[in-house]
Amino acid sequence: MQETMTVISFSTEQLGLMLGMGLLLLLLPLLFVKLLGSAFAPVYKIPQRQSGIGGLLLLTVGVVLAESLYALYHFGQGMSEMIRLVDMDRHFLWPALQTLIPDLATALFLFLSAGILTCRRSAGALYMATGLLWLGGPLTAVLRHYYLGIPLAVDSEPTASFLLTCVLTLYLLCSDRSALTYGTSAGVRLYERRAKQ
């Protein structure tokens, strides 16, 4: 018996259209965050210094939002599997529900963090969003360990989440843009130094 192989080829226009649609899907959430965030004025504005939602702060909020949407996608997949499993045997309801808790917690904490970073303008809001970022990132790895039995190891689950959360936290707490946008003590010092000049 002879095997047949199907070859699918795309034209340059089709490839361009697919690439454009993919970029549009990536940029739409960032555009939404930028528009929503610009409705809320930064605490401090200084000439020659950027403040407000934009630049790396916009990218940071976009990463947090993308992480929350990815966790929500996994939650939806797990929910459909849970429904199918429970339909076969109702005794699996609680064990199946437990497998959904980590992704639901991740999606909830990270979505709240992105929302606070976008719509609130105070130092307390920045610190709350950073705390929620830690709850949605590394703490969720511990939930996955507890509910799903995924081992906590240096080369697996918690490490990437921990490193990403560290990078995002360092940017949020140390950058001039976020200090001016949320009015942290560093933002106050920058503003007062500029006012004295």
TASUL-V722909 format. One record per residue. RES is the residue in one letter. SS is DSSP state (helix for helix, strand for strand, loop for the rest). PSI is psi in degrees with one decimal (999 if undefined). Layout:
<<RES SS PSI> <RES SS PSI>>
This chain:
<<M loop 135.0> <Q loop 133.0> <E loop 143.3> <T loop 146.5> <M loop 131.3> <T loop 130.5> <V loop 126.9> <I loop 127.0> <S loop 146.2> <F loop 146.4> <S loop 167.5> <T helix -38.5> <E helix -40.5> <Q helix -42.0> <L helix -41.5> <G helix -40.1> <L helix -43.3> <M helix -41.4> <L helix -41.7> <G helix -41.3> <M helix -38.6> <G helix -43.4> <L helix -38.2> <L helix -41.3> <L helix -31.5> <L helix -36.0> <L helix -24.2> <L helix -46.9> <P helix -37.5> <L helix -39.0> <L helix -40.8> <F helix -45.4> <V helix -41.3> <K helix -45.5> <L helix -43.8> <L helix -42.5> <G helix -30.5> <S helix -13.9> <A loop -15.6> <F loop 116.8> <A loop 145.0> <P loop 157.2> <V loop -43.3> <Y loop 141.8> <K loop 130.0> <I strand 135.5> <P loop 145.3> <Q loop 8.5> <R strand 134.6> <Q loop 141.1> <S loop 165.1> <G loop 175.0> <I loop 116.5> <G loop 173.1> <G helix -135.6> <L helix -26.0> <L helix -40.6> <L helix -42.4> <L helix -39.5> <T helix -47.4> <V helix -38.4> <G helix -40.1> <V helix -44.1> <V helix -43.0> <L helix -41.8> <A helix -40.1> <E helix -41.7> <S helix -38.7> <L helix -35.9> <Y helix -42.2> <A helix -37.4> <L helix -38.2> <Y helix -45.5> <H helix -36.2> <F helix -43.5> <G helix -41.5> <Q helix -46.1> <G helix -35.8> <M helix -42.2> <S helix -38.3> <E helix -39.1> <M helix -43.2> <I helix -42.1> <R helix -40.9> <L helix -43.9> <V helix -29.6> <D helix -30.8> <M helix -40.2> <D loop 116.7> <R helix -18.3> <H helix -14.5> <F helix 7.9> <L helix -53.6> <W helix -46.2> <P helix -36.0> <A helix -38.1> <L helix -35.9> <Q helix -32.0> <T helix -18.0> <L helix -17.8> <I helix -46.4> <P helix -44.7> <D helix -36.5> <L helix -42.6> <A helix -43.3> <T helix -50.4> <A helix -43.4> <L helix -51.4> <F helix -44.2> <L helix -35.6> <F helix -41.4> <L helix -40.5> <S helix -46.6> <A helix -39.4> <G helix -41.6> <I helix -43.0> <L helix -32.8> <T helix -40.8> <C helix -7.1> <R loop 151.0> <R loop 77.2> <S loop 159.3> <A helix -38.8> <G helix -38.3> <A helix -40.1> <L helix -43.7> <Y helix -36.9> <M helix -43.4> <A helix -37.7> <T helix -40.9> <G helix -42.0> <L helix -32.0> <L helix -41.0> <W helix -34.2> <L helix -38.1> <G helix -19.9> <G loop -95.8> <P helix -35.6> <L helix -33.3> <T helix -29.9> <A helix -36.6> <V helix -39.0> <L helix -40.3> <R helix -36.8> <H helix -44.1> <Y helix -49.9> <Y helix -33.1> <L helix -9.3> <G loop 16.6> <I loop 124.7> <P loop 146.2> <L loop 108.9> <A loop 158.8> <V loop -34.1> <D loop 20.6> <S loop -143.3> <E helix -59.8> <P helix -22.2> <T helix -50.0> <A helix -43.3> <S helix -41.3> <F helix -45.2> <L helix -42.7> <L helix -42.6> <T helix -37.7> <C helix -44.9> <V helix -46.0> <L helix -40.0> <T helix -44.2> <L helix -42.6> <Y helix -47.1> <L helix -37.1> <L helix -16.0> <C helix -12.0> <S loop 148.6> <D helix -38.4> <R helix -46.8> <S helix -31.6> <A helix -42.6> <L helix -38.7> <T helix -43.0> <Y helix -3.5> <G loop 40.9> <T loop 176.2> <S helix -34.1> <A helix -37.0> <G helix -37.9> <V helix -44.6> <R helix -42.5> <L helix -43.2> <Y helix -43.9> <E helix -37.5> <R helix -40.9> <R helix -36.1> <A helix -30.1> <K helix -21.6> <Q loop 999>>
